[in-house]
Amino acid sequence: MKISNGIEIKDLCLVIGKTLVIPDVHIGYEEAMNKQGILLPREQFDKTMKRLEKILDGLKLDTIVLLGDIKHEFGVISETEWRQTLHLLDFLGEYCKKLVLIKGNHDTNLGPIAKKRNLDIEDYYVVGDVYLCHGHEVPEDMDFALAKKVVIGHEHAAIGLTKGLRVEKFKCFIKGKFCKKELIVMPSFNLVTEGTDLLRDETLSPFLKQDLDEFRVYVVGDDEVLDFGKIKDVKNLDE
């Protein structure tokens, strides 16, 4: 589905020309939860790889951008994170000429892994008039000032719809404005983390510390992306 001129939604990713943008993979999330006593089966990485393989099938790409929070743990890199992150980088490298790693707030210890594959870690990346960054901080560089469009992750955008006494969350993209720029917020690619319920939860990103009622919502379903209208419309549906 087209979300903006030159930008298409493909499952939980964005395609901008010959660039694929993959948000918030959070490798090692299940292991981190297990350490905290929360039982999560460690099967999400395999599911992530199969989903990526399906997304990449048939695409002709020059560049793949990982939009930050590539791994989950802030501290010591676990054996699982080493193995799975390197596997992900090698896999994605087969589908593009250039692999870009954007630094997220969880990527404090990504450096040693990136160095193993001779990859740099960037604060942002620009594709035409589109500025790609993680979204935990508002940039102050000239590229950001000149950009017409901004794409961020970090928030793990989702909406919760009421069904009886139960609220069910759905991953979504949202599109609106930030300082006269078009702003697109991506969902998390990690299949376990549902994300911030934009109808109920306090937002995390400084980009979203504003009234979101006019933002448009695109819900990612099993086989299609659905345009739900504006957030204010979704609020009315949920009442």
N, CA, C and O of each residue as an XYZ file, in Angstrom:
956
protein
N       0.839     -1.203      0.000
C       0.000      0.000      0.000
C       0.876      1.255      0.000
O       1.879      1.324      0.709
N       0.486      2.233     -0.795
C       1.199      3.504     -0.831
C       0.824      4.331      0.396
O      -0.357      4.570      0.650
N       1.824      4.764      1.152
C       1.559      5.599      2.325
C       1.928      7.052      2.057
O       1.431      7.959      2.725
N       2.805      7.270      1.073
C       3.229      8.615      0.700
C       3.800      8.543     -0.705
O       4.080      7.452     -1.203
N       3.976      9.674     -1.341
C       4.543      9.687     -2.682
C       5.936      9.051     -2.680
O       6.856      9.577     -2.053
N       6.095      7.928     -3.374
C       7.383      7.258     -3.443
C       7.667      6.315     -2.289
O       8.760      5.754     -2.216
N       6.707      6.122     -1.377
C       6.916      5.257     -0.210
C       5.771      4.244     -0.115
O       4.599      4.619     -0.065
N       6.121      2.983     -0.092
C       5.136      1.907     -0.029
C       5.291      1.101      1.267
O       6.407      0.854      1.723
N       4.166      0.699      1.848
C       4.192     -0.236      2.971
C       4.271     -1.652      2.405
O       3.484     -2.024      1.535
N       5.208     -2.422      2.897
C       5.292     -3.843      2.558
C       5.392     -4.621      3.859
O       6.463     -4.732      4.456
N       4.250     -5.161      4.288
C       4.156     -5.838      5.582
C       4.564     -4.864      6.685
O       3.949     -3.805      6.810
N       5.574     -5.183      7.483
C       6.003     -4.302      8.570
C       7.171     -3.400      8.159
O       7.793     -2.757      9.005
N       7.459     -3.357      6.873
C       8.585     -2.576      6.346
C       8.083     -1.468      5.422
O       6.900     -1.399      5.090
N       9.010     -0.610      5.020
C       8.745      0.399      4.006
C       9.698      0.202      2.838
O      10.857     -0.167      3.022
N       9.197      0.452      1.640
C      10.035      0.451      0.444
C      10.047      1.872     -0.109
O       9.003      2.437     -0.433
N      11.254      2.441     -0.211
C      11.443      3.786     -0.767
C      12.353      3.634     -1.977
O      13.573      3.555     -1.834
N      11.772      3.593     -3.150
C      12.568      3.327     -4.352
C      13.195      1.945     -4.277
O      12.489      0.938     -4.227
N      14.508      1.900     -4.269
C      15.230      0.637     -4.158
C      15.838      0.453     -2.775
O      16.846     -0.234     -2.611
N      15.201      1.084     -1.770
C      15.641      0.967     -0.369
C      14.534      0.323      0.462
O      13.379      0.745      0.399
N      14.886     -0.692      1.235
C      13.955     -1.320      2.170
C      14.315     -0.886      3.580
O      15.483     -0.930      3.968
N      13.319     -0.467      4.347
C      13.533     -0.016      5.728
C      12.881     -1.017      6.675
O      11.683     -1.287      6.589
N      13.695     -1.564      7.581
C      13.232     -2.565      8.552
C      13.356     -1.972      9.959
O      14.461     -1.624     10.374
N      12.261     -1.848     10.695
C      12.315     -1.237     12.023
C      12.517     -2.252     13.149
O      12.153     -3.420     13.011
N      13.095     -1.804     14.256
C      13.079     -2.446     15.580
C      12.930     -3.972     15.591
O      11.850     -4.498     15.862
N      14.012     -4.663     15.296
C      13.983     -6.124     15.306
C      14.131     -6.674     16.731
O      13.563     -7.717     17.056
N      14.896     -5.972     17.579
C      15.076     -6.355     18.982
C      15.500     -7.822     19.146
O      14.853     -8.586     19.862
N      16.572     -8.196     18.487
C      17.105     -9.555     18.638
C      17.522     -9.780     20.100
O      18.180     -8.931     20.701
N      17.143    -10.899     20.647
C      17.466    -11.229     22.036
C      16.385    -10.862     23.027
O      16.575    -11.013     24.233
N      15.247    -10.381     22.538
C      14.159     -9.954     23.427
C      13.645    -11.108     24.276
O      13.448    -10.961     25.482
N      13.428    -12.260     23.639
C      12.882    -13.399     24.383
C      13.838    -13.858     25.477
O      13.411    -14.189     26.583
N      15.130    -13.876     25.166
C      16.121    -14.271     26.166
C      16.129    -13.307     27.340
O      16.235    -13.724     28.493
N      16.017    -12.010     27.046
C      15.976    -11.008     28.114
C      14.748    -11.208     29.006
O      14.835    -11.075     30.227
N      13.615    -11.524     28.397
C      12.401    -11.774     29.169
C      12.536    -13.049     30.008
O      12.084    -13.094     31.152
N      13.153    -14.074     29.441
C      13.381    -15.328     30.181
C      14.213    -15.076     31.429
O      13.951    -15.663     32.479
N      15.214    -14.206     31.323
C      16.075    -13.885     32.468
C      15.291    -13.194     33.578
O      15.650    -13.266     34.753
N      14.206    -12.518     33.175
C      13.355    -11.835     34.157
C      12.250    -12.740     34.689
O      11.389    -12.294     35.448
N      12.276    -14.020     34.289
C      11.286    -14.972     34.768
C      10.024    -15.028     33.945
O       9.052    -15.667     34.347
N      10.017    -14.357     32.770
C       8.848    -14.371     31.886
C       9.097    -15.404     30.799
O      10.034    -15.279     30.010
N       8.252    -16.420     30.767
C       8.460    -17.518     29.827
C       7.943    -17.151     28.441
O       6.739    -17.014     28.224
N       8.879    -16.995     27.510
C       8.547    -16.786     26.106
C       9.321    -17.819     25.302
O      10.534    -17.942     25.473
N       8.655    -18.558     24.436
C       9.382    -19.537     23.618
C      10.344    -18.826     22.677
O      10.004    -17.810     22.071
N      11.551    -19.375     22.563
C      12.566    -18.721     21.728
C      12.435    -19.199     20.280
O      13.292    -19.901     19.745
N      11.338    -18.790     19.682
C      11.060    -19.178     18.302
C      10.860    -17.980     17.389
O      10.632    -18.130     16.189
N      10.949    -16.776     17.978
C      10.620    -15.587     17.206
C      11.661    -15.261     16.139
O      11.318    -14.720     15.087
N      12.925    -15.581     16.396
C      13.939    -15.260     15.400
C      13.686    -16.035     14.105
O      13.788    -15.478     13.013
N      13.359    -17.308     14.233
C      13.052    -18.105     13.044
C      11.843    -17.531     12.313
O      11.828    -17.471     11.083
N      10.829    -17.109     13.068
C       9.642    -16.516     12.444
C       9.984    -15.184     11.770
O       9.464    -14.864     10.701
N      10.864    -14.419     12.410
C      11.309    -13.148     11.838
C      12.009    -13.365     10.509
O      11.747    -12.659      9.535
N      12.908    -14.354     10.475
C      13.655    -14.629      9.256
C      12.736    -15.092      8.130
O      12.920    -14.699      6.978
N      11.760    -15.915      8.452
C      10.815    -16.387      7.424
C       9.965    -15.231      6.902
O       9.659    -15.165      5.712
N       9.585    -14.321      7.801
C       8.786    -13.175      7.381
C       9.610    -12.247      6.490
O       9.110    -11.734      5.489
N      10.872    -12.035      6.858
C      11.749    -11.205      6.040
C      11.979    -11.831      4.662
O      11.996    -11.137      3.645
N      12.153    -13.132      4.649
C      12.375    -13.819      3.379
C      11.176    -13.608      2.445
O      11.347    -13.404      1.243
N       9.981    -13.659      3.000
C       8.770    -13.444      2.203
C       8.701    -12.007      1.704
O       8.322    -11.767      0.557
N       9.065    -11.047      2.553
C       9.054     -9.632      2.166
C      10.066     -9.366      1.055
O       9.778     -8.635      0.108
N      11.242     -9.958      1.174
C      12.334     -9.691      0.237
C      12.147    -10.383     -1.112
O      12.753     -9.985     -2.107
N      11.321    -11.401     -1.141
C      11.128    -12.163     -2.372
C      10.621    -11.262     -3.496
O       9.558    -10.653     -3.380
N      11.375    -11.182     -4.568
C      10.969    -10.403     -5.731
C      11.383     -8.946     -5.711
O      11.245     -8.264     -6.726
N      11.889     -8.438     -4.586
C      12.330     -7.045     -4.524
C      13.716     -6.889     -5.156
O      14.586     -7.742     -4.977
N      13.909     -5.813     -5.883
C      15.222     -5.472     -6.426
C      15.734     -4.251     -5.667
O      15.267     -3.134     -5.889
N      16.688     -4.468     -4.777
C      17.118     -3.440     -3.841
C      18.579     -3.050     -4.047
O      19.415     -3.864     -4.439
N      18.852     -1.796     -3.772
C      20.233     -1.342     -3.659
C      20.651     -1.307     -2.189
O      21.784     -1.638     -1.840
N      19.700     -0.893     -1.330
C      20.025     -0.630      0.076
C      18.971     -1.222      1.000
O      17.778     -1.198      0.698
N      19.426     -1.755      2.131
C      18.534     -2.135      3.230
C      18.969     -1.360      4.463
O      20.145     -1.360      4.824
N      18.011     -0.701      5.106
C      18.281      0.084      6.311
C      17.614     -0.589      7.502
O      16.403     -0.809      7.500
N      18.410     -0.916      8.520
C      17.862     -1.369      9.805
C      17.722     -0.137     10.685
O      18.717      0.504     11.022
N      16.480      0.200     11.064
C      16.163      1.510     11.635
C      16.343      1.576     13.153
O      15.573      2.247     13.841
N      17.344      0.890     13.668
C      17.646      0.993     15.091
C      17.010     -0.084     15.942
O      16.088     -0.775     15.510
N      17.516     -0.220     17.165
C      17.114     -1.285     18.098
C      17.187     -2.640     17.399
O      16.232     -3.416     17.384
N      18.340     -2.883     16.833
C      18.590     -4.129     16.125
C      18.697     -5.268     17.131
O      18.159     -6.352     16.906
N      19.389     -5.025     18.237
C      19.428     -5.987     19.344
C      18.754     -5.364     20.552
O      18.548     -4.152     20.606
N      18.410     -6.213     21.531
C      17.578     -5.725     22.638
C      18.369     -5.320     23.885
O      18.113     -4.262     24.460
N      19.312     -6.140     24.299
C      19.993     -5.910     25.577
C      20.891     -4.674     25.527
O      21.579     -4.433     24.536
N      20.874     -3.896     26.611
C      21.748     -2.735     26.733
C      23.167     -3.137     27.133
O      24.135     -2.474     26.760
N      23.284     -4.211     27.882
C      24.566     -4.574     28.491
C      25.393     -5.508     27.641
O      25.531     -5.313     26.433
N      25.947     -6.530     28.285
C      26.838     -7.482     27.626
C      26.100     -8.182     26.495
O      24.927     -8.530     26.629
N      26.791     -8.386     25.386
C      26.197     -9.068     24.239
C      26.146    -10.565     24.537
O      27.175    -11.194     24.785
N      24.943    -11.124     24.509
C      24.807    -12.545     24.794
C      25.221    -13.369     23.579
O      25.318    -12.851     22.466
N      25.462    -14.648     23.808
C      25.815    -15.552     22.711
C      24.706    -15.587     21.673
O      24.976    -15.632     20.473
N      23.460    -15.567     22.128
C      22.325    -15.565     21.210
C      22.320    -14.323     20.344
O      22.088    -14.408     19.138
N      22.573    -13.167     20.943
C      22.599    -11.918     20.185
C      23.726    -11.911     19.166
O      23.531    -11.484     18.028
N      24.905    -12.380     19.564
C      26.020    -12.490     18.622
C      25.608    -13.326     17.413
O      25.716    -12.889     16.267
N      25.144    -14.518     17.692
C      24.862    -15.486     16.627
C      23.717    -15.020     15.726
O      23.831    -15.046     14.501
N      22.620    -14.598     16.343
C      21.448    -14.247     15.549
C      21.626    -12.931     14.795
O      21.167    -12.805     13.659
N      22.286    -11.951     15.410
C      22.491    -10.671     14.724
C      23.419    -10.839     13.526
O      23.158    -10.289     12.455
N      24.491    -11.589     13.701
C      25.389    -11.837     12.568
C      24.676    -12.599     11.455
O      24.884    -12.330     10.272
N      23.841    -13.545     11.846
C      23.070    -14.300     10.851
C      22.137    -13.367     10.083
O      22.021    -13.473      8.863
N      21.471    -12.453     10.792
C      20.579    -11.493     10.153
C      21.347    -10.602      9.176
O      20.901    -10.392      8.048
N      22.490    -10.083      9.602
C      23.281     -9.197      8.739
C      23.755     -9.922      7.491
O      23.716     -9.368      6.392
N      24.202    -11.157      7.658
C      24.659    -11.942      6.505
C      23.501    -12.216      5.544
O      23.658    -12.128      4.327
N      22.360    -12.544      6.097
C      21.173    -12.833      5.293
C      20.751    -11.606      4.487
O      20.526    -11.708      3.281
N      20.643    -10.457      5.136
C      20.207     -9.240      4.459
C      21.231     -8.787      3.419
O      20.871     -8.249      2.372
N      22.509     -9.013      3.721
C      23.565     -8.626      2.795
C      23.477     -9.314      1.449
O      24.020     -8.822      0.460
N      22.797    -10.445      1.404
C      22.639    -11.170      0.137
C      21.597    -10.519     -0.777
O      21.522    -10.839     -1.963
N      20.802     -9.612     -0.227
C      19.707     -9.015     -0.991
C      19.964     -7.557     -1.381
O      19.101     -6.927     -1.992
N      21.119     -7.016     -1.045
C      21.365     -5.606     -1.335
C      22.847     -5.342     -1.579
O      23.703     -6.172     -1.271
N      23.126     -4.179     -2.132
C      24.512     -3.748     -2.338
C      25.066     -3.049     -1.095
O      26.272     -3.057     -0.846
N      24.153     -2.440     -0.316
C      24.572     -1.660      0.848
C      23.641     -1.951      2.015
O      22.420     -1.935      1.863
N      24.219     -2.215      3.174
C      23.451     -2.453      4.395
C      23.769     -1.344      5.387
O      24.928     -1.142      5.750
N      22.744     -0.629      5.824
C      22.910      0.523      6.714
C      22.345      0.191      8.087
O      21.206     -0.263      8.203
N      23.139      0.417      9.124
C      22.703      0.203     10.499
C      22.505      1.558     11.168
O      23.462      2.312     11.341
N      21.267      1.868     11.544
C      20.966      3.097     12.282
C      21.001      2.788     13.774
O      20.480      1.764     14.215
N      21.602      3.656     14.529
C      21.724      3.434     15.968
C      20.423      3.776     16.695
O      19.909      4.890     16.588
N      19.905      2.801     17.433
C      18.745      3.033     18.283
C      19.169      3.162     19.734
O      20.344      2.977     20.054
N      18.241      3.472     20.607
C      18.586      3.630     22.022
C      18.996      2.314     22.672
O      19.654      2.329     23.712
N      18.626      1.173     22.085
C      19.037     -0.127     22.613
C      20.381     -0.589     22.047
O      20.905     -1.619     22.471
N      20.944      0.157     21.097
C      22.130     -0.307     20.375
C      23.438      0.200     20.967
O      24.397      0.453     20.237
N      23.478      0.346     22.271
C      24.688      0.847     22.928
C      25.873     -0.098     22.746
O      27.021      0.345     22.764
N      25.612     -1.387     22.574
C      26.695     -2.369     22.439
C      26.692     -3.070     21.088
O      27.152     -4.207     20.975
N      26.182     -2.406     20.075
C      26.127     -3.022     18.747
C      27.472     -2.982     18.024
O      27.717     -3.774     17.114
N      28.335     -2.065     18.427
C      29.605     -1.832     17.736
C      30.425     -3.078     17.447
O      30.811     -3.281     16.296
N      30.712     -3.929     18.436
C      31.530     -5.124     18.172
C      30.929     -6.056     17.132
O      31.658     -6.688     16.367
N      29.589     -6.147     17.098
C      28.936     -6.997     16.095
C      29.082     -6.373     14.707
O      29.416     -7.067     13.747
N      28.835     -5.071     14.599
C      28.962     -4.390     13.315
C      30.391     -4.485     12.781
O      30.606     -4.655     11.581
N      31.358     -4.373     13.685
C      32.778     -4.432     13.286
C      33.122     -5.785     12.672
O      33.955     -5.857     11.768
N      32.499     -6.847     13.145
C      32.740     -8.194     12.610
C      32.393     -8.270     11.124
O      32.960     -9.087     10.399
N      31.482     -7.439     10.674
C      31.067     -7.442      9.274
C      31.485     -6.157      8.552
O      30.986     -5.845      7.471
N      32.397     -5.432      9.165
C      32.932     -4.189      8.578
C      31.827     -3.191      8.219
O      31.858     -2.550      7.169
N      30.864     -3.081      9.113
C      29.755     -2.159      8.913
C      29.857     -0.991      9.896
O      30.243     -1.172     11.051
N      29.510      0.194      9.428
C      29.451      1.360     10.305
C      28.057      1.482     10.907
O      27.087      0.954     10.364
N      27.969      2.174     12.019
C      26.677      2.467     12.641
C      26.422      3.964     12.487
O      27.228      4.792     12.913
N      25.291      4.295     11.873
C      24.979      5.690     11.556
C      23.893      6.225     12.481
O      23.098      5.463     13.030
N      23.871      7.541     12.645
C      22.794      8.172     13.403
C      21.549      8.339     12.543
O      20.430      8.371     13.055
N      21.751      8.446     11.226
C      20.620      8.620     10.312
C      21.065      8.266      8.899
O      22.247      8.054      8.630
N      20.075      8.208      8.001
C      20.364      7.942      6.597
C      19.334      8.686      5.768
O      18.172      8.778      6.162
N      19.743      9.217      4.630
C      18.866     10.014      3.786
C      18.648      9.315      2.449
O      19.602      8.885      1.799
N      17.391      9.205      2.046
C      17.019      8.675      0.730
C      16.206      9.758      0.030
O      15.036      9.962      0.357
N      16.809     10.449     -0.922
C      16.114     11.557     -1.579
C      15.762     12.645     -0.579
O      16.642     13.226      0.057
N      14.460     12.918     -0.443
C      14.021     13.933      0.529
C      13.514     13.306      1.824
O      12.854     13.967      2.626
N      13.830     12.012      2.023
C      13.355     11.279      3.203
C      14.504     11.060      4.187
O      15.554     10.532      3.821
N      14.296     11.464      5.414
C      15.297     11.343      6.487
C      14.899     10.167      7.383
O      13.808     10.158      7.953
N      15.778      9.185      7.502
C      15.511      7.994      8.306
C      16.323      8.049      9.595
O      17.547      8.176      9.555
N      15.649      7.955     10.735
C      16.353      7.896     12.020
C      15.528      7.042     12.977
O      14.378      6.713     12.685
N      16.113      6.682     14.122
C      15.405      5.784     15.025
C      14.191      6.440     15.657
O      13.124      5.830     15.732
N      14.343      7.685     16.116
C      13.186      8.398     16.634
C      13.187      8.664     18.118
O      12.235      9.248     18.637
N      14.250      8.243     18.834
C      14.292      8.497     20.286
C      14.787      9.901     20.611
O      14.671     10.358     21.748
N      15.338     10.584     19.610
C      15.790     11.960     19.757
C      15.415     12.731     18.494
O      15.317     12.151     17.413
N      15.207     14.033     18.637
C      14.973     14.880     17.476
C      16.325     15.398     16.988
O      17.012     16.097     17.733
N      16.721     15.075     15.765
C      18.043     15.487     15.262
C      18.149     16.998     15.091
O      17.143     17.703     15.019
N      19.392     17.482     15.029
C      19.633     18.913     14.842
C      20.553     19.181     13.661
O      21.007     20.313     13.492
N      20.848     18.164     12.826
C      21.784     18.345     11.713
C      21.084     19.007     10.524
O      19.858     19.112     10.484
N      21.893     19.450      9.559
C      21.368     20.161      8.401
C      20.525     19.256      7.498
O      19.545     19.710      6.908
N      20.904     17.972      7.389
C      20.115     17.046      6.575
C      18.686     16.947      7.079
O      17.738     16.882      6.296
N      18.546     16.937      8.397
C      17.194     16.886      8.982
C      16.438     18.182      8.695
O      15.249     18.154      8.377
N      17.122     19.304      8.807
C      16.477     20.593      8.553
C      15.968     20.694      7.120
O      14.933     21.311      6.870
N      16.692     20.090      6.179
C      16.328     20.183      4.765
C      15.323     19.121      4.325
O      14.680     19.266      3.285
N      15.185     18.055      5.115
C      14.319     16.938      4.714
C      12.847     17.347      4.695
O      12.391     18.127      5.530
N      12.114     16.799      3.717
C      10.679     17.047      3.636
C       9.879     15.974      4.356
O       8.755     16.209      4.798
N      10.482     14.784      4.467
C       9.806     13.660      5.104
C      10.741     13.011      6.115
O      11.955     12.972      5.917
N      10.168     12.504      7.192
C      10.941     11.828      8.246
C      10.276     10.490      8.539
O       9.057     10.413      8.693
N      11.086      9.434      8.616
C      10.596      8.101      8.983
C      11.294      7.669     10.258
O      12.521      7.717     10.333
N      10.535      7.248     11.264
C      11.112      6.800     12.527
C      10.522      5.447     12.942
O       9.469      5.028     12.462
N      11.233      4.794     13.837
C      10.736      3.608     14.522
C      10.548      3.966     15.986
O       9.858      4.932     16.310
N      11.162      3.190     16.868
C      11.243      3.461     18.317
C       9.917      3.318     19.052
O       9.865      2.687     20.108
N       8.847      3.891     18.513
C       7.577      3.933     19.238
C       6.864      2.582     19.269
O       6.050      2.334     20.158
N       7.166      1.699     18.295
C       6.435      0.431     18.148
C       4.942      0.724     18.012
O       4.130      0.235     18.797
N       4.595      1.517     17.022
C       3.231      2.019     16.871
C       2.199      0.894     16.781
O       2.385     -0.083     16.055
N       1.115      1.050     17.530
C       0.028      0.073     17.543
C      -1.254      0.778     17.981
O      -1.212      1.858     18.571
N      -2.384      0.157     17.684
C      -3.657      0.645     18.218
C      -4.374     -0.524     18.889
O      -4.299     -1.662     18.426
N      -5.059     -0.231     19.969
C      -5.814     -1.246     20.687
C      -7.299     -1.066     20.456
O      -7.855     -0.011     20.762
N      -7.944     -2.086     19.919
C      -9.383     -2.025     19.662
C     -10.130     -2.891     20.668
O      -9.708     -4.009     20.965
N     -11.217     -2.386     21.181
C     -11.978     -3.075     22.227
C     -12.881     -4.141     21.622
O     -13.595     -3.897     20.650
N     -12.833     -5.325     22.217
C     -13.729     -6.416     21.835
C     -14.282     -6.998     23.129
O     -13.619     -7.792     23.798
N     -15.492     -6.600     23.472
C     -16.047     -6.976     24.764
C     -15.249     -6.308     25.875
O     -15.101     -5.087     25.897
N     -14.734     -7.122     26.800
C     -13.909     -6.587     27.880
C     -12.426     -6.599     27.519
O     -11.580     -6.197     28.318
N     -12.129     -7.050     26.342
C     -10.740     -7.248     25.946
C     -10.293     -6.183     24.945
O     -11.047     -5.790     24.055
N      -9.044     -5.724     25.109
C      -8.441     -4.802     24.151
C      -7.388     -5.576     23.362
O      -6.443     -6.123     23.930
N      -7.569     -5.612     22.045
C      -6.629     -6.344     21.194
C      -5.791     -5.344     20.403
O      -6.325     -4.456     19.740
N      -4.468     -5.502     20.483
C      -3.551     -4.571     19.822
C      -3.217     -5.033     18.412
O      -3.104     -6.226     18.132
N      -3.061     -4.036     17.526
C      -2.668     -4.297     16.153
C      -1.510     -3.367     15.780
O      -1.572     -2.160     16.014
N      -0.474     -3.933     15.209
C       0.643     -3.113     14.747
C       0.169     -2.212     13.621
O      -0.663     -2.606     12.803
N       0.704     -0.997     13.586
C       0.272     -0.058     12.549
C       1.372      0.942     12.206
O       2.314      1.153     12.970
N       1.224      1.545     11.043
C       1.975      2.740     10.662
C       1.063      3.932     10.921
O      -0.159      3.819     10.816
N       1.652      5.070     11.257
C       0.865      6.298     11.304
C       1.603      7.376     10.523
O       2.832      7.385     10.449
N       0.824      8.281      9.943
C       1.408      9.371      9.150
C       0.762     10.690      9.554
O      -0.461     10.809      9.627
N       1.613     11.672      9.813
C       1.127     12.991     10.174
C       2.186     14.041      9.908
O       2.915     13.957      8.920
N       2.274     15.030     10.784
C       3.214     16.127     10.597
C       4.098     16.315     11.830
O       3.689     16.042     12.959
N       5.310     16.785     11.584
C       6.192     17.231     12.656
C       6.989     18.412     12.124
O       7.791     18.270     11.201
N       6.759     19.582     12.717
C       7.464     20.799     12.286
C       7.383     20.987     10.773
O       8.396     21.245     10.122
N       6.189     20.859     10.218
C       5.899     21.058      8.801
C       6.470     19.957      7.899
O       6.318     20.020      6.679
N       7.112     18.965      8.479
C       7.596     17.816      7.716
C       6.570     16.691      7.808
O       5.864     16.563      8.808
N       6.496     15.881      6.757
C       5.655     14.691      6.837
C       6.370     13.668      7.712
O       7.557     13.403      7.523
N       5.653     13.101      8.658
C       6.236     12.134      9.596
C       5.534     10.789      9.452
O       4.308     10.702      9.529
N       6.333      9.741      9.240
C       5.817      8.376      9.187
C       6.445      7.592     10.329
O       7.666      7.558     10.474
N       5.602      6.966     11.135
C       6.056      6.181     12.282
C       5.783      4.711     11.988
O       4.665      4.340     11.629
N       6.812      3.872     12.142
C       6.714      2.456     11.802
C       6.402      1.609     13.038
O       6.716      2.014     14.158
N       5.797      0.453     12.849
C       5.607     -0.495     13.962
C       6.915     -1.234     14.237
O       7.882     -1.090     13.488
N       6.945     -2.006     15.283
C       8.097     -2.864     15.566
C       8.067     -4.079     14.648
O       7.000     -4.619     14.353
N       9.253     -4.508     14.197
C       9.298     -5.751     13.426
C       9.376     -6.963     14.344
O       9.085     -8.082     13.922
N       9.766     -6.745     15.600
C       9.766     -7.853     16.551
C       8.320     -8.334     16.713
O       7.424     -7.548     17.025
N       8.112     -9.617     16.500
C       6.748    -10.133     16.424
C       6.102    -10.322     17.789
O       4.895    -10.552     17.874
N       6.893    -10.228     18.865
C       6.368    -10.395     20.226
C       5.945     -9.056     20.814
O       4.918     -8.971     21.489
N       6.727     -8.012     20.564
C       6.426     -6.707     21.150
C       5.280     -6.051     20.393
O       5.418     -5.729     19.213
N       4.158     -5.853     21.060
C       2.980     -5.279     20.409
C       3.101     -3.777     20.240
O       2.652     -3.226     19.235
N       3.712     -3.104     21.226
C       3.989     -1.690     21.075
C       3.095     -0.764     21.867
O       2.294     -1.189     22.699
N       3.259      0.528     21.579
C       2.516      1.589     22.244
C       1.112      1.696     21.654
O       0.955      1.912     20.453
N       0.103      1.546     22.491
C      -1.278      1.737     22.045
C      -1.517      3.238     21.944
O      -1.644      3.924     22.959
N      -1.576      3.739     20.727
C      -1.665      5.175     20.503
C      -3.012      5.758     20.928
O      -3.168      6.978     20.980
N      -3.974      4.909     21.229
C      -5.269      5.384     21.725
C      -5.292      5.527     23.242
O      -6.159      6.211     23.786
N      -4.336      4.881     23.936
C      -4.409      4.817     25.392
C      -3.091      5.128     26.105
O      -3.098      5.715     27.187
N      -1.959      4.739     25.507
C      -0.679      4.832     26.205
C       0.003      6.178     25.970
O      -0.254      6.865     24.981
N       0.871      6.528     26.900
C       1.705      7.712     26.708
C       2.788      7.389     25.680
O       3.417      6.333     25.748
N       3.000      8.281     24.748
C       3.986      8.041     23.698
C       5.409      8.222     24.239
O       5.640      8.941     25.211
N       6.359      7.540     23.570
C       7.756      7.558     23.980
C       8.583      8.565     23.193
O       9.422      9.264     23.763
N       8.350      8.641     21.890
C       9.192      9.463     21.024
C       8.884     10.948     21.179
O       7.716     11.329     21.265
N       9.923     11.798     21.216
C       9.674     13.245     21.255
C       8.961     13.743     19.995
O       8.340     14.805     20.020
N       9.042     12.996     18.902
C       8.317     13.363     17.692
C       6.798     13.303     17.896
O       6.040     13.961     17.183
N       6.368     12.509     18.874
C       4.935     12.272     19.067
C       4.372     12.933     20.318
O       3.271     12.598     20.756
N       5.110     13.858     20.887
C       4.600     14.623     22.018
C       3.750     15.769     21.480
O       4.095     16.942     21.620
N       2.647     15.406     20.873
C       1.749     16.357     20.217
C       0.376     15.693     20.099
O       0.219     14.509     20.399
N      -0.598     16.457     19.665
C      -1.932     15.912     19.410
C      -1.861     15.046     18.157
O      -1.486     15.528     17.088
N      -2.218     13.781     18.285
C      -2.100     12.835     17.184
C      -3.422     12.600     16.448
O      -3.482     11.746     15.563
N      -4.468     13.329     16.791
C      -5.791     13.046     16.230
C      -5.826     13.080     14.703
O      -6.582     12.330     14.085
N      -5.023     13.935     14.096
C      -5.052     14.075     12.637
C      -4.112     13.087     11.934
O      -4.087     13.037     10.704
N      -3.350     12.312     12.686
C      -2.481     11.303     12.079
C      -3.331     10.196     11.466
O      -4.349      9.797     12.031
N      -2.911      9.714     10.327
C      -3.629      8.642      9.643
C      -3.050      7.298     10.061
O      -1.842      7.170     10.257
N      -3.926      6.282     10.199
C      -3.550      4.966     10.723
C      -3.638      3.915      9.624
O      -4.641      3.820      8.916
N      -2.571      3.127      9.494
C      -2.545      2.019      8.536
C      -2.229      0.739      9.313
O      -1.091      0.523      9.730
N      -3.235     -0.097      9.500
C      -3.086     -1.303     10.309
C      -2.545     -2.448      9.450
O      -3.020     -2.682      8.339
N      -1.546     -3.155      9.979
C      -0.952     -4.282      9.266
C      -1.690     -5.558      9.654
O      -1.614     -6.009     10.796
N      -2.403     -6.132      8.691
C      -3.107     -7.381      8.920
C      -2.270     -8.571      8.499
O      -1.093     -8.421      8.171
N      -2.866     -9.745      8.506
C      -2.137    -10.959      8.142
C      -1.722    -10.951      6.676
O      -0.619    -11.383      6.341
N      -2.591    -10.468      5.808
C      -2.310    -10.514      4.371
C      -2.453     -9.173      3.674
O      -2.231     -9.080      2.467
N      -2.820     -8.136      4.411
C      -3.024     -6.839      3.774
C      -2.850     -5.714      4.784
O      -2.838     -5.937      5.994
N      -2.717     -4.505      4.262
C      -2.645     -3.306      5.085
C      -3.954     -2.552      4.930
O      -4.427     -2.346      3.813
N      -4.541     -2.140      6.045
C      -5.855     -1.505      6.039
C      -5.747     -0.045      6.470
O      -5.160      0.263      7.506
N      -6.317      0.843      5.669
C      -6.372      2.266      5.996
C      -7.558      2.494      6.926
O      -8.712      2.384      6.511
N      -7.268      2.814      8.189
C      -8.316      2.992      9.198
C      -8.761      4.442      9.325
O      -9.583      4.760     10.185
N      -8.233      5.327      8.483
C      -8.567      6.737      8.627
C      -7.694      7.407      9.672
O      -6.599      6.937      9.981
N      -8.190      8.503     10.207
C      -7.414      9.265     11.189
C      -7.599      8.687     12.592
O      -8.581      8.002     12.879
N      -6.631      8.982     13.451
C      -6.700      8.475     14.830
C      -7.995      8.911     15.506
O      -8.581      8.145     16.271
N      -8.442     10.123     15.234
C      -9.700     10.572     15.848
C     -10.877      9.703     15.383
O     -11.832      9.489     16.129
N     -10.797      9.206     14.141
C     -11.855      8.326     13.636
C     -11.798      6.960     14.323
O     -12.829      6.367     14.642
N     -10.585      6.479     14.541
C     -10.408      5.180     15.200
C     -10.896      5.257     16.648
O     -11.457      4.293     17.170
N     -10.685      6.386     17.283
C     -11.200      6.578     18.649
C     -12.720      6.443     18.681
O     -13.277      5.849     19.605
N     -13.383      6.992     17.679
C     -14.844      6.892     17.600
C     -15.298      5.471     17.377
O     -16.322      5.051     17.917
N     -14.536      4.714     16.575
C     -14.867      3.316     16.332
C     -14.750      2.500     17.599
O     -15.481      1.531     17.802
N     -13.810      2.907     18.460
C     -13.477      2.120     19.640
C     -14.396      2.424     20.823
O     -14.338      1.735     21.842
N     -15.232      3.438     20.699
C     -16.100      3.820     21.829
C     -17.286      2.869     21.966
O     -18.114      3.040     22.860
